[in-house]
Amino acid sequence: MICVPGLGAAAGAPTLVLQGHLDMVCEKNVDSEHNFMRDGIVASVAGDWVVADGTTLGADNGVAVALGCALVTEKLANRCPIELLFTVDEEVGLTGAQKLDPSIVSGRQILNLDSEEDGVFTISCAGGVDLQVKVPVELQTGHHDGWHAGVRGLRGGHSGVNIHEERANAIHVLADWLAALQVGVHSFHGGNKKNAIPREAYALVSGCSESDLERTRQTVQASLANEPNVELYWHQVSVPHCRVGANIAKLIHALPQGVLDWDPHCQGMVRTSASLGVAAFSGEAIVLTMHGRSSSEAERERMVERVRTIAGAFGCGFHSDGDYPGWDPNPDSALLTHAIAAYRECLGKSPVVKGIHAGLGTGIIGKRVGTGELLSVGPQIENAHSPDERLHIASFE
């Protein structure tokens, strides 16, 4: 928290809280040698956009820190008191917002800077929950010939904002391929972040020939017309003897994925969705991690029970955590009224006012602080949570 006193005639005005988060999703292309724990982001300008070199850019949500610091350091004659509130761990469950000490926040108007559409004022968001399914694996002694079969080159993206665009999920594409092959599965890996649509996945398999791989590859790839850069590949490897406690392809197909229902009160707005973000082999289990979102608490709870039931039917373990609430709209907010008026005065047009199918810390912070004066804005950011993330320069300026 950084507290900045007001200036001039506005010094006595109500305090405005500018809020964002300090963390980013660390995604990179499979051929990138970037080390997020050591290396800085390599950013460059490509036309009208700022991009990174084979990694996520971090505009989500580095722009909040940049905008907030720019505003409080600009020499203005009049400025209301400002509190810069930057939370941590937003991308791994909004835990920074959930553990916020409300006593440090004096402002009751909170302007979140984590939206990603220029000209859009966000006044509500979805809640979410993490869902984990554990497929037991019994490792046995010895190895035999098999294949490393994988999927790469998908677009990926944000599992909330982009979920309605029907972007292919690499874990599901690989499951389609394995189902067509009818092979033995010895391990399964895919995705890096639970809240990103996986771009890559691979499995160690046996019980098929190279001609089987080629024949089924053509069939699966033909179904991915909206993924022009997808590649299904394989090479021969030695695979460990093991027994997987469930048909992994059938299990993945049974789990809910994508848009599950639409908001009945807001045309074109997703109400509930699920995305399988990570598949990881621990040696004792293949762990499938999903992130479910819904603006309806009842629908979110229904999704949890649905996945629990599916996991049990396949003889798998189940766990859920990281539940966080949504943010209900307040169209009569004074902050929203003032923001719309300022936008019209500066740009000569009205903003679009709507909700977002993603988690924002705004709603949680509002509940903890005890205010409904909430609004989220931001510049144009595309393909967040993927190495194709880019920031539109003019909208940021």
Residue, then its C-alpha position, 0 to 999 in steps of 0.5 A: m500500500i502506498c498512500v499519496p496525499g491530495l493536491g490543491a482544491a481536490a486535497g479534501a476529496p474522497t480517497l481513490v484506491l487504485q488497485g492491481h496485482l504484482d504477479m504474472v502468469c509465467e508461460k513460455n514456448v517449449d523451445s524458450e530457454h527463458n528462466f522466469m526466476r532469473d531473467g527479465i522479460v525481453a519486450s519489444v515493439a511490433g507495430d502498434w503493440v508491445v510483445a515479449d520474446g517467446t514468453t508472457l509479457g506481464a502486461d497482466n498486470g504490470v500495467a496497473v503498477a505503471l499506471g498507478c505510479a505514473l499518476v501519482t508522480e505526474k505534476l498536477a495542480n489538483r488531485c484527490p488523495i490516492e492509495l495504491l493497493f497492489t496485491v500478490d498471488e492473484e494468478v494463483g487464487l486471489t490469495g493476496a486479496q483474500k488475506l488483505d487487512p482491511s484496516i490499511v485501506s481508508g478509501r471507499q472508491i476502488l478503481n481496479l486496473d486489471s481489465e483488458e479491453d480498451g473502452v470497457f468498464t467492468i462492473s462484475c466478475a465470476g467467482g472460481v474454484d480449483l478442482q483436482v482429479k488424481v488418477p492412480v498409477e502403479l509403477q512396475t519394474g522394467h521398460h519397453d519400446g513405446w512412443h512419445a506422442g505430443v501436441r503443440g502449437l495451439r493458441g492457448g489463452h486465458s481460461g476465462v476471457n477466451i473460453h467462449e472462443e472455442r480455442a482448442n485445449a491441448i490436453h483434450v486434443l491429446a486425449d482425442w488422439l489417444a482414444a483414436l489410437q486405443v493405446g496403453v498410457h504410461s504418463f501424461h503431461g500438459g499445460n503449466k497454469k491452471n488458469a490458462i488454456p493449455r497449448e502443449a501436451y504429451a504422453l508416453v504410450s505403447g501398443c501402436s505402430e508408426s502407421d497408426l500414429e500417422r493415420t490417427r494424426q490426420t483425423v485429429q488434426a483435420s478437426l482443428a481448423n481453428e488452430p492453424n499452427v497445431e502440430l501432432y508429433w511423435h518419436q520412439v522412446s523407452v517407456p516404463h512398465c506401469r498400470v494406470g488406474a483409469n482410462i485417462a482419455k475417457l476420463i478427460h472426455a467425461l470432465p466438463q470443459g469449455v462454456l457450460d452455460w450462458d448468463p440468462h440476464c446478459q446476452g452473450m455473457v458466459r455464466t459458467s465454464a470449466s477448463l482443464g489447465v494442467a496434467a502432471f505425472s507425479g510417479e504415483a498419480i496423474v494429477l488433472t487440475m481444472h479451474g471452474r468459474s461461475s457468476s452463480e455460487a449455486e452453479r459453481e457448487r454444482m460443478v464441484e459435485r459433478v467433477r467429484t462424481i465423475a472422479g469417483a466413477f473412474g476410481c480416482g481421487f478428488h480435491s477442491d480448494g481455492d474457492y473465491p466469490g464473484w462480484d455483483p454489479n452495482p450500476d448505481s455506483a457513484l464511481l461508475t457515474h463519475a467515470i462515465a462522465a469523465y470518459r465522455e468528456c475526454l473521448g467524446k463517446s461512452p464506454v461499454v459497461k459489462g461484466i467479465h468471465a474471470g476472477l478479479g480481486t476487486g470484488i473480494i477487496g470490496k467485501r473485505v473493505g465494505t464498499g460497493e463502489l467498485l470499477s475495473v478498467g484497463p488498456q487493450i491486452e490480447n492473449a493474456h496468460s500465453p506467450d502471444e500476450r500483447l499490449h496495445i500502445a495507444s490504449f495504454e497511453 
